[in-house]
Amino acid sequence: MKLFNVYPLFDITPVSAKDVHVYDDKGIEYLDLYGGHAVISIGHSHPTYVKNINEQVSKLGFYSNSIQNPLQELLAKNLGVLSGCETYDLFLCNSGAEANENALKLASFHTGKKKILAFQNSFHGRTSSAVAATDNSKIVAPLNAQHQVDFVALGDLSAVAAILKQEETCAVIVECIQGVGGLDENSSEFYQGVAKLCAQYGALFIADEVQSGYGRTGDFFAFQKHHLVPDIISVAKGMGNGFPIGGILIHPRIEASYGLLGTTFGGNHLACSAALSVLEVIEKEKLMKNASDISEYFVKRATQISEVKKVKGRGLMLGLEFDFPVAALRKQLINTHHVFTGSSNNPNLLRILPPLTIQKKHIDVFFEALTKELKNSL
């Protein structure tokens, strides 16, 4: 048997990692400014994380959700306190796609409606309704396309109003900062306007924080800058620092009932141990403040490079936009300078999603490499 070939791969085989560095089978050290799609929040192999997971697996790694699991209750409590969303309820699952799938399903249950409104350049996952709400026809199969989804431009409030007035939409799902789409963000006025329209016409407002959550923007959630109160908030990626876990935070006005949602592996003991470790480290090491501080330093360095036409994003969810495609630049950064960066649907955008533990000295290494490579390409 061989692997189903769906990923283009770099010729690199990581075998270990520590904080912001990854080491391959040849002993080469790489600076990780991508965090495996923004997954690594507290750094690779953080001592607290490793210790807690080892202790938990030595006692109990898994049992189903048919029994009491105090770790889930502690995770809900700690997440509520640190995020400022203490009044919400928590449902745990395994990934960002699953989180958005459950968010959309719950919205349909709650409203009795079946249409979705999403935004151009969105990415919400690769499963059923989540991929249908993703603006990329290449990854939407005919089976997924049976879902009824309207797409409008991010920022077009009149288009949102025109669709919601039909009162057929169960949810508006939005990334307050688009990830794969290219780090676009609109105004507080727009997001608040969408939330108001949702309340007016009986649709739920879903904030997709799968990539932008967990302190990456300097706030715990990206939507908090805009003073929003979403009906549902989806989380994953940085939640487990590499251990598969996701979830949705559910506004208390949405009632639960037995069998409404369910999962086999979601919220298992090991996943909760990983997620609790992440929250502990974010708080103790003040990583949200570090994200803001390092972001400020990064932007200052970036604006000194004439080839950079625009710096996009917030905190440590950043993008450098050039007036040329960056695919070759990315390859040179990883192969010659041993620096991981990311791409997006915008071919001219270099995405930067490092662990929240990153320091100024690591940013300096990146900009030295970038400057050299830009000079060599001229």
Phi and psi in degrees as a GROMACS rama.xvg file:
@    title "Ramachandran Plot"
@    xaxis  label "Phi"
@    yaxis  label "Psi"
@TYPE xy
-124.452  168.167  LYS-2
-73.2878  144.318  LEU-3
-70.6821  118.2  PHE-4
-84.6023  85.8265  ASN-5
-117.21  -2.06966  VAL-6
-120.655  127.779  TYR-7
-75.4139  128.072  PRO-8
-115.875  139.651  LEU-9
-71.8297  150.168  PHE-10
-83.2556  63.7804  ASP-11
-137.079  135.037  ILE-12
-123.054  92.6529  THR-13
-65.1054  140.993  PRO-14
-124.499  -16.7246  VAL-15
-159.18  166.803  SER-16
-157.888  151.676  ALA-17
-147.712  118.944  LYS-18
55.9555  -109.738  ASP-19
-101.317  11.3278  VAL-20
-120.434  145.741  HIS-21
-121.774  142.378  VAL-22
-122.343  132.103  TYR-23
-95.7732  -177.874  ASP-24
-71.4085  -6.64248  ASP-25
-102.127  2.24814  LYS-26
84.7463  10.2799  GLY-27
-80.5752  136.241  ILE-28
-95.0592  130.289  GLU-29
-116.441  138.616  TYR-30
-85.1851  121.196  LEU-31
-93.9373  99.4104  ASP-32
-104.112  20.0931  LEU-33
-127.277  -22.5024  TYR-34
57.616  30.0735  GLY-35
58.1352  54.1572  GLY-36
68.6378  41.0714  HIS-37
70.5944  19.7724  ALA-38
-79.4855  -40.373  VAL-39
-79.9826  103.453  ILE-40
-95.6034  -43.6928  SER-41
-106.806  17.1197  ILE-42
90.9945  149.897  GLY-43
-64.9271  137.744  HIS-44
53.2399  41.7616  SER-45
-60.0331  134.642  HIS-46
-55.1584  -40.9964  PRO-47
-63.5913  -42.8943  THR-48
-63.1582  -49.3253  TYR-49
-62.7332  -45.0598  VAL-50
-61.0154  -48.109  LYS-51
-67.0402  -40.3606  ASN-52
-67.4472  -41.9578  ILE-53
-61.1392  -43.4755  ASN-54
-64.9283  -39.2601  GLU-55
-69.0423  -44.1852  GLN-56
-68.6511  -24.756  VAL-57
-72.8792  -16.6305  SER-58
-103.817  -55.8954  LYS-59
-161.188  117.202  LEU-60
-89.1977  -35.3836  GLY-61
-156.11  139.955  PHE-62
-149.829  164.101  TYR-63
-73.8503  174.111  SER-64
-82.2564  18.8087  ASN-65
-91.3479  1.10683  SER-66
-125.882  171.828  ILE-67
-71.3419  135.81  GLN-68
-134.117  92.4138  ASN-69
-59.3265  -23.5409  PRO-70
-63.9361  -35.4507  LEU-71
-64.0625  -43.1996  GLN-72
-65.2496  -39.3752  GLU-73
-67.4133  -39.2546  LEU-74
-62.6779  -44.2127  LEU-75
-60.8144  -43.1771  ALA-76
-63.9517  -50.5771  LYS-77
-66.7535  -38.8994  ASN-78
-64.2903  -41.6001  LEU-79
-60.811  -43.4492  GLY-80
-66.5118  -49.9258  VAL-81
-70.3794  -33.3397  LEU-82
-85.6119  -16.8532  SER-83
80.8511  14.8954  GLY-84
-112.77  46.919  CYS-85
-64.0904  -25.4753  GLU-86
-82.6812  -10.013  THR-87
-78.305  159.691  TYR-88
-100.588  158.235  ASP-89
-121.455  129.776  LEU-90
-115.951  128.114  PHE-91
-102.189  140.072  LEU-92
-139.539  -147.331  CYS-93
-123.361  -13.4626  ASN-94
-161.366  171.496  SER-95
-68.1289  -41.5783  GLY-96
-60.9563  -42.6057  ALA-97
-67.2219  -35.9402  GLU-98
-61.469  -47.8145  ALA-99
-68.1301  -34.8119  ASN-100
-59.9978  -46.515  GLU-101
-68.3207  -34.9321  ASN-102
-62.7149  -45.5871  ALA-103
-68.7614  -40.1706  LEU-104
-62.6815  -43.8397  LYS-105
-63.9278  -39.4904  LEU-106
-62.0109  -39.3441  ALA-107
-68.7046  -42.2812  SER-108
-57.6178  -47.0665  PHE-109
-68.6041  -38.8348  HIS-110
-95.4283  -20.6573  THR-111
76.0414  12.3169  GLY-112
-111.041  167.762  LYS-113
-130.927  -2.3709  LYS-114
-92.8147  152.794  LYS-115
-121.461  143.346  ILE-116
-114.898  125.337  LEU-117
-131.275  -179.786  ALA-118
-120.039  151.143  PHE-119
-58.6951  139.964  GLN-120
73.2674  15.2203  ASN-121
-74.1567  155.833  SER-122
-142.423  120.209  PHE-123
-126.689  2.27446  HIS-124
132.67  -177.363  GLY-125
-120.232  12.9118  ARG-126
-106.542  156.891  THR-127
3.87841  -100.537  SER-128
-75.0395  -27.0035  SER-129
-64.0912  -42.1003  ALA-130
-75.5936  -29.0444  VAL-131
-64.4173  -30.5923  ALA-132
-88.148  5.872  ALA-133
-97.5211  129.881  THR-134
-85.2368  68.9134  ASP-135
-154.563  96.1754  ASN-136
-61.7857  -21.9911  SER-137
-66.5729  -25.0823  LYS-138
-110.476  10.1738  ILE-139
-104.577  109.332  VAL-140
-75.9902  160.514  ALA-141
-54.102  -34.5673  PRO-142
-61.6615  -43.4363  LEU-143
-68.7366  -34.2267  ASN-144
-67.9355  -6.83728  ALA-145
-70.0513  -21.1276  GLN-146
-65.8403  146.365  HIS-147
-95.5484  106.099  GLN-148
-129.042  130.165  VAL-149
-101.508  137.543  ASP-150
-115.234  133.582  PHE-151
-130.877  163.182  VAL-152
-68.0778  139.485  ALA-153
-63.1585  119.652  LEU-154
108.631  -10.5361  GLY-155
-90.7617  85.1503  ASP-156
-69.3149  -33.1095  LEU-157
-66.0885  -36.2062  SER-158
-67.7361  -38.7479  ALA-159
-60.7641  -46.523  VAL-160
-61.5109  -42.306  ALA-161
-62.0755  -37.1608  ALA-162
-76.1361  -44.9714  ILE-163
-68.0166  -26.8511  LEU-164
-60.9119  -22.6479  LYS-165
-73.4844  -13.9727  GLN-166
55.8542  39.5023  GLU-167
-115.663  -2.38405  GLU-168
-95.9028  126.684  THR-169
-84.2538  -29.0139  CYS-170
-157.08  146.769  ALA-171
-107.143  122.654  VAL-172
-112.773  129.674  ILE-173
-144.545  139.189  VAL-174
-91.4163  117.09  GLU-175
-63.9713  -27.575  CYS-176
-126.307  117.595  ILE-177
-70.0455  135.521  GLN-178
-88.9921  -84.6576  GLY-179
-57.1314  -32.0464  VAL-180
-65.5445  -21.0429  GLY-181
124.455  21.8968  GLY-182
66.5088  30.8812  LEU-183
-79.1754  142.53  ASP-184
-141.193  141.647  GLU-185
-105.146  -170.118  ASN-186
-83.5786  159.536  SER-187
-59.529  -37.9299  SER-188
-58.4549  -40.6478  GLU-189
-66.8365  -51.2409  PHE-190
-63.0436  -40.007  TYR-191
-65.3191  -35.4952  GLN-192
-64.784  -40.5409  GLY-193
-62.8975  -45.8012  VAL-194
-60.6486  -40.5499  ALA-195
-65.0001  -41.4082  LYS-196
-65.8791  -37.5468  LEU-197
-59.9541  -46.7648  CYS-198
-63.6052  -37.0889  ALA-199
-68.9567  -37.8473  GLN-200
-110.848  13.1908  TYR-201
74.8758  32.6572  GLY-202
-110.037  153.966  ALA-203
-92.3248  143.953  LEU-204
-96.1267  113.713  PHE-205
-106.507  119.66  ILE-206
-94.9429  112.858  ALA-207
-83.4619  102.762  ASP-208
-109.499  24.1433  GLU-209
-57.908  -44.8878  VAL-210
-96.3989  -34.7904  GLN-211
-89.3967  -7.73799  SER-212
-83.1056  -176.418  GLY-213
62.4354  43.2399  TYR-214
83.5509  -1.30542  GLY-215
-63.1942  -30.9618  ARG-216
-91.6996  -0.175747  THR-217
99.1556  -31.6261  GLY-218
-93.0313  163.835  ASP-219
-64.7814  -43.0238  PHE-220
-122.533  147.012  PHE-221
-64.8871  -31.8464  ALA-222
-68.1002  -19.7074  PHE-223
-66.3455  -26.2512  GLN-224
-59.7928  -30.0728  LYS-225
-96.485  5.48713  HIS-226
57.6504  50.0544  HIS-227
-101.775  157.318  LEU-228
-126.941  84.0817  VAL-229
-63.7464  155.512  PRO-230
-74.9755  -37.8242  ASP-231
-139.891  140.084  ILE-232
-123.803  124.199  ILE-233
-99.8077  139.262  SER-234
-135.87  155.693  VAL-235
-173.095  -128.101  ALA-236
26.1137  -95.7049  LYS-237
-64.0918  -9.15178  GLY-238
-61.0042  -35.1006  MET-239
-118.139  2.20133  GLY-240
55.2872  30.7474  ASN-241
119.127  -23.4067  GLY-242
-81.8365  131.793  PHE-243
-64.1639  115.328  PRO-244
-159.3  144.98  ILE-245
-149.331  178.016  GLY-246
-175.91  170.035  GLY-247
-128.21  136.533  ILE-248
-94.8689  126.043  LEU-249
-118.344  126.067  ILE-250
-60.6728  140.746  HIS-251
-62.7284  -15.3115  PRO-252
-75.2355  -10.2891  ARG-253
-93.5932  116.605  ILE-254
-85.1483  143.981  GLU-255
-92.5565  156.632  ALA-256
-150.18  153.332  SER-257
-60.6841  129.403  TYR-258
88.0134  -5.54202  GLY-259
-60.4189  -47.2147  LEU-260
-130.431  158.479  LEU-261
-165.192  162.069  GLY-262
-163.374  148.755  THR-263
-82.4617  -54.4717  THR-264
-93.0585  -17.4544  PHE-265
-59.0096  130.986  GLY-266
72.7656  24.1938  GLY-267
-67.9639  168.105  ASN-268
-61.5382  -41.8437  HIS-269
-67.268  -41.9263  LEU-270
-61.5522  -42.1302  ALA-271
-65.91  -39.0828  CYS-272
-60.6182  -43.4532  SER-273
-62.4221  -47.0443  ALA-274
-66.5402  -38.0493  ALA-275
-64.8215  -37.1997  LEU-276
-63.7556  -40.8551  SER-277
-61.2851  -47.6908  VAL-278
-61.9132  -41.4861  LEU-279
-59.9013  -45.9275  GLU-280
-71.1351  -41.4191  VAL-281
-56.1064  -42.9382  ILE-282
-73.5294  -49.8695  GLU-283
-65.2128  -37.5161  LYS-284
-95.8801  5.50328  GLU-285
52.7172  50.3705  LYS-286
-74.4279  -23.3733  LEU-287
-68.5415  -39.8646  MET-288
-65.6969  -39.7094  LYS-289
-62.4725  -38.8596  ASN-290
-59.732  -42.3146  ALA-291
-68.4272  -43.5492  SER-292
-64.9451  -46.2491  ASP-293
-68.4851  -34.4046  ILE-294
-59.6581  -45.1653  SER-295
-60.1773  -42.2914  GLU-296
-66.6916  -42.1018  TYR-297
-60.2628  -48.6135  PHE-298
-61.9142  -39.6529  VAL-299
-61.5674  -44.2643  LYS-300
-65.2412  -39.9695  ARG-301
-65.7509  -37.5479  ALA-302
-69.8395  -10.3468  THR-303
-87.3872  -3.21011  GLN-304
-104.936  114.619  ILE-305
-64.3922  -28.4471  SER-306
-70.5077  -20.3377  GLU-307
-78.7731  114.407  VAL-308
-86.2961  -26.4716  LYS-309
-161.335  140.821  LYS-310
-104.595  123.818  VAL-311
-114.833  155.769  LYS-312
95.9992  -172.87  GLY-313
-142.329  156.133  ARG-314
58.0448  -129.525  GLY-315
-107.433  32.9554  LEU-316
-119.242  84.8664  MET-317
-124.656  158.932  LEU-318
-144.05  140.725  GLY-319
-107.664  118.211  LEU-320
-100.86  130.396  GLU-321
-113.986  176.215  PHE-322
-101.047  25.9305  ASP-323
-148.597  157.251  PHE-324
-63.6148  141.407  PRO-325
-100.837  4.51218  VAL-326
-57.0559  -46.2877  ALA-327
-67.2226  -37.3991  ALA-328
-63.0562  -43.3872  LEU-329
-59.4197  -43.3569  ARG-330
-63.2857  -40.1397  LYS-331
-68.2809  -39.4216  GLN-332
-61.2649  -40.4928  LEU-333
-81.0149  -39.0151  ILE-334
-82.757  -36.6138  ASN-335
-95.4943  -42.089  THR-336
-105.614  -6.30216  HIS-337
59.6474  50.6879  HIS-338
-127.162  122.25  VAL-339
-81.768  129.7  PHE-340
-134.547  178.112  THR-341
-123.567  165.179  GLY-342
-111.403  -177.626  SER-343
-155.713  -177.387  SER-344
-65.4531  -22.3618  ASN-345
-83.4677  109.164  ASN-346
-64.5625  -15.9296  PRO-347
-96.4046  6.67012  ASN-348
-110.288  128.489  LEU-349
-99.4561  118.616  LEU-350
-93.1897  138.431  ARG-351
-122.237  113.493  ILE-352
-137.688  61.778  LEU-353
-78.3702  167.943  PRO-354
-55.2412  148.518  PRO-355
-72.6186  -4.11052  LEU-356
-87.5065  -1.92265  THR-357
-60.0691  149.03  ILE-358
-118.427  168.933  GLN-359
-59.2775  -35.3773  LYS-360
-62.4106  -31.3766  LYS-361
-74.0499  -36.3166  HIS-362
-63.3729  -39.1836  ILE-363
-60.9017  -41.9656  ASP-364
-59.6897  -43.6673  VAL-365
-62.2879  -48.1595  PHE-366
-70.2218  -29.3599  PHE-367
-64.6166  -43.2499  GLU-368
-66.1607  -43.3675  ALA-369
-62.9927  -44.5462  LEU-370
-60.9141  -44.3923  THR-371
-61.5257  -44.4161  LYS-372
-68.9119  -38.6296  GLU-373
-65.2386  -38.1979  LEU-374
-66.2878  -40.4938  LYS-375
-68.3986  -27.3487  ASN-376
-83.6676  -12.1715  SER-377
